[in-house]
Amino acid sequence: MSTNTCLSCGACCAAFRVSFDVSELESEGGCVPDGLADRENATLARLRGTDYARPRCVALIGEIGREVRCGIYRERPGPCREFAPLAEIGHFADACNRARARHGLPPLPVDRD
């Protein structure tokens, strides 16, 4: 069984702004807890903490590069669901490695068959 690198990384959760459609908020029929998001405008919301010069999602629990988990994994918004682990999807690999570099973590190998 392979180890999920994301469970010891978390760099993406502390590197990018996470904006999503307001329909994903609980108050609008979605799953994302309203208390963990701010509305940007009538159609967009963002996860709290991801909007700073040194972003860190408020739902991220643990120490980046050691052991992390998402406190709202089952309720996370679409952009978080789409940012799959490197092993699963190649086009996010560069973004993943940029996030890792921001936190002093080495890049992960990318299989680009």
DSSP file (Angstrom, degrees, kcal/mol; ACC not computed):
  #  RESIDUE AA STRUCTURE BP1 BP2  ACC     N-H-->O    O-->H-N    N-H-->O    O-->H-N    TCO  KAPPA ALPHA  PHI   PSI    X-CA   Y-CA   Z-CA
    1    1 A M              0   0    0      0, 0.0     2,-0.2     0, 0.0     0, 0.0   0.000 360.0 360.0 360.0 133.4    0.0    0.0    0.0
    2    2 A S        -     0   0    0      1,-0.1     2,-0.4     0, 0.0     0, 0.0  -0.503 360.0-117.1 -84.5 154.2    1.4    3.4   -0.9
    3    3 A T        -     0   0    0     -2,-0.2     2,-0.9     1,-0.0     3,-0.1  -0.734  23.1-123.0 -90.1 136.1    1.5    6.3    1.5
    4    4 A N    >   -     0   0    0     -2,-0.4     3,-1.6     1,-0.2     4,-0.3  -0.707  17.8-159.6 -80.5 107.4   -0.5    9.4    0.7
    5    5 A T  G >  S+     0   0    0     -2,-0.9     3,-1.7     1,-0.3     4,-0.5   0.797  86.1  69.4 -57.4 -30.6    2.1   12.2    0.6
    6    6 A C  G >  S+     0   0    0      1,-0.3     3,-0.7     2,-0.2     4,-0.3   0.797  87.7  65.0 -61.1 -28.2   -0.7   14.8    1.1
    7    7 A L  G <  S+     0   0    0     -3,-1.6    61,-2.4     1,-0.2    -1,-0.3   0.642 112.0  34.1 -72.0 -13.2   -1.2   13.5    4.7
    8    8 A S  G <  S+     0   0    0     -3,-1.7    -1,-0.2    -4,-0.3    -2,-0.2   0.325 120.9  49.8-117.6   5.5    2.3   14.7    5.6
    9    9 A C    <   +     0   0    0     -3,-0.7    56,-2.2    -4,-0.5    57,-0.3   0.766  48.5 168.2-107.7 -85.8    2.4   17.8    3.4
   10   10 A G    >   +     0   0    0     -4,-0.3     3,-0.8    54,-0.2     4,-0.4   0.510  35.0 131.2  80.4   4.6   -0.5   20.3    3.4
   11   11 A A  G >   +     0   0    0      1,-0.3     3,-1.5     2,-0.2    53,-0.1   0.858  66.4  57.8 -60.7 -36.5    1.5   22.9    1.5
   12   12 A C  G >> S+     0   0    0      1,-0.3     3,-1.1     2,-0.2     4,-1.1   0.832 100.9  57.7 -64.1 -30.3   -1.4   23.5   -1.0
   13   13 A C  G <4 S+     0   0    0     -3,-0.8    44,-2.9     1,-0.3    -1,-0.3   0.557 113.0  40.5 -75.8  -7.8   -3.7   24.5    1.9
   14   14 A A  G <4 S+     0   0    0     -3,-1.5    -1,-0.3    -4,-0.4    -2,-0.2  -0.132 114.1  51.0-131.0  36.7   -1.2   27.2    2.9
   15   15 A A  T <4 S+     0   0    0     -3,-1.1     2,-0.3     1,-0.3    -2,-0.2   0.526  97.4  53.0-141.5 -24.7   -0.2   28.5   -0.5
   16   16 A F  S  < S-     0   0    0     -4,-1.1     2,-0.3    39,-0.0    -1,-0.3  -0.881  73.0-114.6-126.8 151.3   -3.3   29.3   -2.6
   17   17 A R        -     0   0    0     -2,-0.3     2,-0.7    34,-0.1    34,-0.1  -0.650  29.8-148.1 -75.4 136.1   -6.5   31.4   -2.4
   18   18 A V        +     0   0    0     29,-0.3    29,-2.1    -2,-0.3     2,-0.3  -0.857  23.7 170.9-115.2  97.0   -9.5   29.0   -2.4
   19   19 A S  E     +A   46   0A   0     -2,-0.7     2,-0.3    27,-0.2    27,-0.3  -0.815   5.7 166.5-103.3 145.4  -12.5   30.7   -4.1
   20   20 A F  E     -A   45   0A   0     25,-2.9    25,-3.0    -2,-0.3     2,-0.1  -0.963  42.4 -75.8-152.8 165.3  -15.7   28.7   -4.9
   21   21 A D  E >   -A   44   0A   0     -2,-0.3     3,-2.2    23,-0.2    23,-0.2  -0.404  38.4-127.2 -67.0 138.3  -19.3   29.2   -6.0
   22   22 A V  G >  S+     0   0    0     21,-1.9     3,-2.0     1,-0.3     6,-0.2   0.707 103.2  77.7 -61.2 -19.4  -21.6   30.3   -3.1
   23   23 A S  G 3  S+     0   0    0     20,-0.3    -1,-0.3     1,-0.3    21,-0.1   0.678  84.2  65.1 -64.4 -14.9  -23.9   27.4   -3.9
   24   24 A E  G <  S+     0   0    0     -3,-2.2     8,-2.8     6,-0.2     7,-0.7   0.562  81.2 101.1 -83.4  -8.5  -21.3   25.2   -2.1
   25   25 A L  B X >S-c   32   0B   0     -3,-2.0     5,-3.0     5,-0.2     3,-1.5  -0.482  82.2-122.8 -75.0 146.8  -22.1   27.0    1.2
   26   26 A E  G > 5S+     0   0    0      6,-2.6     3,-1.9     1,-0.3    -1,-0.1   0.889 112.5  58.1 -54.4 -41.9  -24.4   25.2    3.7
   27   27 A S  G 3 5S+     0   0    0      5,-0.3    -1,-0.3     1,-0.3    -4,-0.1   0.682 108.6  46.6 -65.2 -16.0  -26.7   28.2    3.7
   28   28 A E  G < 5S-     0   0    0     -3,-1.5    -1,-0.3    -6,-0.2    -2,-0.2   0.242 131.8 -88.7-108.8  10.8  -27.1   27.8    0.0
   29   29 A G  T < 5S+     0   0    0     -3,-1.9    -3,-0.2     1,-0.2    -2,-0.1   0.447  94.1 110.6  98.3   0.8  -27.7   24.0    0.0
   30   30 A G  S   <S-     0   0    0     -5,-3.0    -1,-0.2    -8,-0.2    -5,-0.2  -0.024  73.5-111.7 -93.1-160.4  -24.0   22.9   -0.2
   31   31 A C  S    S+     0   0    0     -7,-0.7    -6,-0.2    44,-0.1    -5,-0.1   0.637  75.9 105.2-111.3 -20.6  -21.7   21.3    2.3
   32   32 A V  B    S-c   25   0B   0     -8,-2.8    -6,-2.6     1,-0.1    -5,-0.3  -0.500  77.5-115.4 -72.2 122.6  -19.1   24.0    3.1
   33   33 A P    >   -     0   0    0      0, 0.0     3,-1.9     0, 0.0     4,-0.1  -0.359  16.3-138.6 -58.9 127.1  -19.7   25.4    6.6
   34   34 A D  G >  S+     0   0    0      1,-0.3     3,-1.8     2,-0.2    -2,-0.1   0.832  99.2  64.7 -56.4 -35.1  -20.6   29.1    6.3
   35   35 A G  G 3  S+     0   0    0      1,-0.3    -1,-0.3     3,-0.0    -3,-0.0   0.626  99.6  52.9 -66.8 -13.0  -18.5   29.9    9.3
   36   36 A L  G <  S+     0   0    0     -3,-1.9    12,-2.8    11,-0.0     2,-0.3   0.284 106.2  62.4-103.8   9.1  -15.3   28.9    7.5
   37   37 A A  E <   -B   47   0A   0     -3,-1.8     2,-0.4    10,-0.3    10,-0.2  -0.944  61.4-150.7-135.6 154.9  -15.9   31.1    4.4
   38   38 A D  E     -B   46   0A   0      8,-2.4     8,-2.4    -2,-0.3     2,-0.4  -0.963  27.6-118.7-119.6 141.2  -16.3   34.7    3.5
   39   39 A R  E     -B   45   0A   0     -2,-0.4     6,-0.3     6,-0.2     3,-0.1  -0.648  21.5-172.6 -78.6 132.9  -18.3   35.9    0.6
   40   40 A E        -     0   0    0      4,-2.7     2,-0.2    -2,-0.4     5,-0.2   0.837  68.8 -35.2 -88.2 -41.4  -16.3   37.7   -2.0
   41   41 A N  S    S-     0   0    0      3,-1.7    -1,-0.3     0, 0.0   -19,-0.0  -0.809  87.0 -58.4-159.7-162.8  -19.4   38.9   -4.0
   42   42 A A  S    S+     0   0    0     -2,-0.2     3,-0.0     1,-0.2   -20,-0.0   0.740 133.2  26.8 -66.6 -22.5  -22.8   37.6   -5.0
   43   43 A T  S    S+     0   0    0      1,-0.1   -21,-1.9   -22,-0.1     2,-0.4   0.591 113.5  62.3-117.5 -14.4  -21.5   34.5   -6.7
   44   44 A L  E     +A   21   0A   0    -23,-0.2    -4,-2.7   -22,-0.1    -3,-1.7  -0.906  47.0 177.1-122.7 145.3  -18.2   33.7   -5.0
   45   45 A A  E     -AB  20  39A   0    -25,-3.0   -25,-2.9    -2,-0.4     2,-0.3  -0.859  13.8-151.7-128.7 167.5  -17.0   32.8   -1.5
   46   46 A R  E     -AB  19  38A   0     -8,-2.4    -8,-2.4    -2,-0.3     2,-0.2  -0.993  25.8-103.0-141.7 149.6  -13.5   31.9   -0.3
   47   47 A L  E >   - B   0  37A   0    -29,-2.1     3,-1.7    -2,-0.3   -29,-0.3  -0.520  49.1-104.5 -69.4 134.5  -12.2   29.7    2.5
   48   48 A R  T 3  S+     0   0    0    -12,-2.8    10,-2.2     1,-0.2    11,-0.3  -0.293 103.0  25.9 -60.7 141.3  -11.0   31.8    5.4
   49   49 A G  T >  S+     0   0    0      8,-0.2     7,-2.7     9,-0.1     3,-0.6   0.184  96.5  91.7  92.4 -16.3   -7.3   32.2    5.8
   50   50 A T  T <  S+     0   0    0     -3,-1.7    -2,-0.1     5,-0.3     7,-0.1   0.424  74.3  68.3 -90.2   3.8   -6.5   31.6    2.1
   51   51 A D  T 3  S+     0   0    0     -4,-0.2    -1,-0.2     5,-0.1     2,-0.2   0.236  79.5  98.8-106.1  11.5   -6.7   35.3    1.3
   52   52 A Y  S <  S-     0   0    0     -3,-0.6     0, 0.0     1,-0.1     0, 0.0  -0.522  85.9-109.3 -99.5 165.8   -3.6   36.5    3.2
   53   53 A A  S    S+     0   0    0      1,-0.3    -1,-0.1    -2,-0.2    -3,-0.0   0.866 126.0  34.1 -58.9 -36.0    0.0   37.2    2.0
   54   54 A R  S    S-     0   0    0      2,-0.1    -1,-0.3    -5,-0.0    -3,-0.1  -0.769  99.6-158.2-115.6  81.4    0.9   34.0    3.9
   55   55 A P        +     0   0    0      0, 0.0    -5,-0.3     0, 0.0     2,-0.2  -0.208  22.9 166.0 -65.8 149.8   -2.2   32.0    3.3
   56   56 A R        -     0   0    0     -7,-2.7   -42,-0.3   -41,-0.1    -5,-0.1  -0.763  36.1-122.8-160.3 116.2   -3.3   29.1    5.5
   57   57 A C    >   -     0   0    0    -44,-2.9     3,-1.5    -2,-0.2    -8,-0.2  -0.330  16.0-133.6 -59.9 136.7   -6.8   27.6    5.3
   58   58 A V  T 3  S+     0   0    0    -10,-2.2    -1,-0.2     1,-0.3    -9,-0.1   0.700 105.0  60.3 -66.5 -17.9   -8.5   27.7    8.7
   59   59 A A  T 3  S+     0   0    0    -11,-0.3    12,-3.3   -23,-0.1     2,-0.4   0.564  79.0 106.1 -86.2  -8.5   -9.6   24.1    8.1
   60   60 A L  E <   -D   70   0C   0     -3,-1.5     2,-0.5    10,-0.2    10,-0.2  -0.593  53.0-167.5 -76.2 126.2   -6.0   22.8    7.9
   61   61 A I  E     +D   69   0C   0      8,-2.9     8,-1.9    -2,-0.4     2,-0.2  -0.954  44.3  18.7-116.7 130.2   -5.0   21.0   11.1
   62   62 A G  E    S-D   68   0C   0     -2,-0.5     2,-0.5     6,-0.2     6,-0.2  -0.616  93.4 -44.9 114.1-171.3   -1.4   20.1   11.9
   63   63 A E  E >>  -D   67   0C   0      4,-1.6     3,-2.1    -2,-0.2     4,-1.6  -0.889  55.8-116.9-106.9 123.0    2.1   21.0   10.9
   64   64 A I  T 34 S+     0   0    0     -2,-0.5   -54,-0.2     1,-0.3   -55,-0.2  -0.304  99.9  16.5 -58.6 133.5    2.9   21.5    7.2
   65   65 A G  T 34 S+     0   0    0    -56,-2.2    -1,-0.3   -59,-0.1   -56,-0.2   0.369 127.5  54.5  84.9  -4.9    5.5   19.0    6.0
   66   66 A R  T <4 S-     0   0    0     -3,-2.1     2,-0.3   -57,-0.3    -2,-0.2   0.669 119.3 -23.6-120.6 -67.9    5.0   16.7    9.0
   67   67 A E  E  <  +D   63   0C   0     -4,-1.6    -4,-1.6   -58,-0.2     2,-0.3  -0.887  67.9 159.7-157.4 120.7    1.4   15.6    9.6
   68   68 A V  E     -D   62   0C   0    -61,-2.4     2,-0.3    -2,-0.3    -6,-0.2  -0.896  12.6-178.1-137.8 165.0   -1.7   17.4    8.4
   69   69 A R  E     -D   61   0C   0     -8,-1.9    -8,-2.9    -2,-0.3     2,-0.6  -0.970  32.7-108.6-157.7 159.8   -5.4   16.8    7.8
   70   70 A C  E >   -D   60   0C   0     -2,-0.3     3,-1.2   -10,-0.2   -10,-0.2  -0.819  17.2-152.7 -93.1 125.2   -8.3   18.8    6.5
   71   71 A G  T 3  S+     0   0    0    -12,-3.3    -1,-0.1    -2,-0.6   -11,-0.1   0.627  98.8  34.3 -71.6 -13.5  -10.9   19.5    9.2
   72   72 A I  T >> S+     0   0    0    -13,-0.2     3,-1.1     1,-0.1     4,-1.1  -0.114  74.7 141.5-128.9  35.9  -13.7   19.7    6.6
   73   73 A Y  G X4 S+     0   0    0     -3,-1.2     3,-0.8     1,-0.3    -2,-0.1   0.874  76.6  43.5 -49.2 -48.6  -12.4   17.0    4.2
   74   74 A R  G 34 S+     0   0    0      1,-0.2    -1,-0.3    -4,-0.2    -2,-0.1   0.758 122.4  40.2 -70.3 -23.5  -15.9   15.6    3.5
   75   75 A E  G <4 S+     0   0    0     -3,-1.1    -1,-0.2   -44,-0.1    -2,-0.2   0.333  85.4 132.1-105.2   5.0  -17.4   19.2    3.2
   76   76 A R    <<  -     0   0    0     -4,-1.1   -45,-0.1    -3,-0.8   -44,-0.1  -0.167  58.8-106.1 -62.0 152.5  -14.5   20.8    1.3
   77   77 A P    >>  -     0   0    0      0, 0.0     4,-1.7     0, 0.0     3,-0.8  -0.214  34.7 -92.9 -77.4 169.7  -15.3   22.9   -1.8
   78   78 A G  H 3> S+     0   0    0      1,-0.2     4,-2.4     2,-0.2     5,-0.2   0.847 119.5  57.0 -50.3 -47.5  -14.7   22.0   -5.4
   79   79 A P  H 3> S+     0   0    0      0, 0.0     4,-1.2     0, 0.0    -1,-0.2   0.869 108.9  48.1 -58.8 -34.5  -11.3   23.6   -5.9
   80   80 A C  H <4 S+     0   0    0     -3,-0.8    -2,-0.2     2,-0.2     3,-0.1   0.873 111.4  50.2 -71.2 -36.7   -9.9   21.4   -3.0
   81   81 A R  H  < S+     0   0    0     -4,-1.7    -1,-0.2     1,-0.2    -3,-0.1   0.860 110.4  50.6 -67.1 -35.3  -11.5   18.3   -4.5
   82   82 A E  H  < S+     0   0    0     -4,-2.4     2,-2.1    -5,-0.2    -1,-0.2   0.751  89.1  82.5 -76.0 -24.8  -10.0   19.1   -7.9
   83   83 A F  S  < S-     0   0    0     -4,-1.2    -1,-0.2    -5,-0.2     3,-0.1  -0.540  73.8-178.1 -82.0  77.6   -6.5   19.6   -6.5
   84   84 A A        -     0   0    0     -2,-2.1     5,-0.1     1,-0.2    -2,-0.1  -0.266  33.9 -80.7 -78.3 161.8   -5.8   15.8   -6.4
   85   85 A P    >>  -     0   0    0      0, 0.0     3,-1.8     0, 0.0     4,-1.3  -0.233  45.1-108.6 -58.1 151.6   -2.6   14.2   -5.2
   86   86 A L  T 34 S+     0   0    0      1,-0.3     3,-0.2     2,-0.2    25,-0.2   0.839 116.2  60.2 -50.6 -40.2    0.3   14.2   -7.6
   87   87 A A  T 34 S+     0   0    0      1,-0.2    -1,-0.3    23,-0.1     3,-0.1   0.754 108.2  45.4 -64.5 -23.3    0.1   10.5   -8.3
   88   88 A E  T <4 S+     0   0    0     -3,-1.8     2,-0.4     1,-0.3    -1,-0.2   0.799 119.5  23.3 -92.0 -30.7   -3.5   10.9   -9.6
   89   89 A I    ><  -     0   0    0     -4,-1.3     3,-0.6    -3,-0.2    -1,-0.3  -0.969  54.3-159.1-148.8 124.0   -3.3   13.9  -11.9
   90   90 A G  G >  S+     0   0    0     -2,-0.4     3,-1.6     1,-0.2     4,-0.5   0.829  83.5  65.3 -74.0 -35.2   -0.4   15.4  -13.8
   91   91 A H  G 3  S+     0   0    0      1,-0.3     4,-0.3     2,-0.2    -1,-0.2   0.643 102.5  49.7 -73.6 -10.9   -1.6   19.0  -14.5
   92   92 A F  G <> S+     0   0    0     -3,-0.6     4,-2.7     1,-0.1    -1,-0.3   0.481  86.4  91.2 -95.0  -4.6   -1.7   19.9  -10.8
   93   93 A A  H <> S+     0   0    0     -3,-1.6     4,-2.6     1,-0.2     5,-0.2   0.900  84.6  49.5 -58.8 -43.9    1.8   18.6  -10.3
   94   94 A D  H  > S+     0   0    0     -4,-0.5     4,-2.1     1,-0.2    -1,-0.2   0.913 112.4  47.6 -63.4 -42.0    3.5   21.9  -11.0
   95   95 A A  H  > S+     0   0    0     -4,-0.3     4,-2.3     2,-0.2    -1,-0.2   0.901 111.2  52.2 -65.3 -40.2    1.2   23.8   -8.6
   96   96 A C  H  X S+     0   0    0     -4,-2.7     4,-2.5     1,-0.2    -2,-0.2   0.941 111.3  45.9 -60.0 -47.8    1.7   21.2   -6.0
   97   97 A N  H  X S+     0   0    0     -4,-2.6     4,-2.2     2,-0.2    -1,-0.2   0.829 109.8  54.3 -69.3 -30.9    5.5   21.5   -6.3
   98   98 A R  H  X S+     0   0    0     -4,-2.1     4,-1.8     2,-0.2    -1,-0.2   0.921 110.4  47.4 -64.1 -43.1    5.3   25.3   -6.2
   99   99 A A  H  X S+     0   0    0     -4,-2.3     4,-0.7     1,-0.2    -2,-0.2   0.917 111.2  50.8 -63.0 -43.2    3.3   25.1   -3.0
  100  100 A R  H ><>S+     0   0    0     -4,-2.5     5,-2.9     1,-0.2     3,-1.1   0.908 107.8  53.3 -61.0 -41.8    5.9   22.7   -1.5
  101  101 A A  H ><5S+     0   0    0     -4,-2.2     3,-1.8     1,-0.3    -1,-0.2   0.868 100.3  61.2 -62.5 -36.9    8.7   25.0   -2.5
  102  102 A R  H 3<5S+     0   0    0     -4,-1.8    -1,-0.3     1,-0.3    -2,-0.2   0.744 110.0  42.5 -60.4 -22.5    7.0   27.9   -0.6
  103  103 A H  T <<5S-     0   0    0     -3,-1.1    -1,-0.3    -4,-0.7    -2,-0.2   0.191 120.7-105.4-110.8  14.8    7.3   25.9    2.5
  104  104 A G  T < 5S+     0   0    0     -3,-1.8    -3,-0.2     1,-0.2    -2,-0.1   0.701  73.9 140.8  72.4  19.4   10.9   24.6    1.9
  105  105 A L      < -     0   0    0     -5,-2.9    -1,-0.2    -6,-0.2    -2,-0.1  -0.734  55.5-109.8 -94.5 144.0    9.7   21.1    1.0
  106  106 A P        -     0   0    0      0, 0.0    -1,-0.1     0, 0.0     2,-0.0  -0.331  39.8 -97.4 -69.2 153.5   11.5   19.2   -1.8
  107  107 A P        -     0   0    0      0, 0.0   -10,-0.0     0, 0.0     3,-0.0  -0.339  33.9-125.0 -67.9 152.3    9.6   18.7   -5.1
  108  108 A L        -     0   0    0    -15,-0.2   -11,-0.1    -3,-0.1     2,-0.1  -0.753  31.9-100.6 -94.0 146.0    7.9   15.4   -5.7
  109  109 A P        -     0   0    0      0, 0.0     2,-0.5     0, 0.0    -1,-0.1  -0.384  34.7-149.9 -65.9 144.1    8.7   13.4   -8.8
  110  110 A V        -     0   0    0     -2,-0.1     2,-0.9     2,-0.0   -23,-0.1  -0.972   6.0-143.5-120.2 124.9    6.1   13.7  -11.5
  111  111 A D        +     0   0    0     -2,-0.5     2,-0.5   -25,-0.2   -21,-0.0  -0.781  21.9 176.8 -87.4 108.9    5.5   10.9  -14.0
  112  112 A R              0   0    0     -2,-0.9    -1,-0.1     1,-0.1    -2,-0.0  -0.525 360.0 360.0-113.1  63.2    4.9   12.6  -17.3
  113  113 A D              0   0    0     -2,-0.5    -1,-0.1     0, 0.0    -2,-0.0   0.510 360.0 360.0 -53.0 360.0    4.5    9.6  -19.7
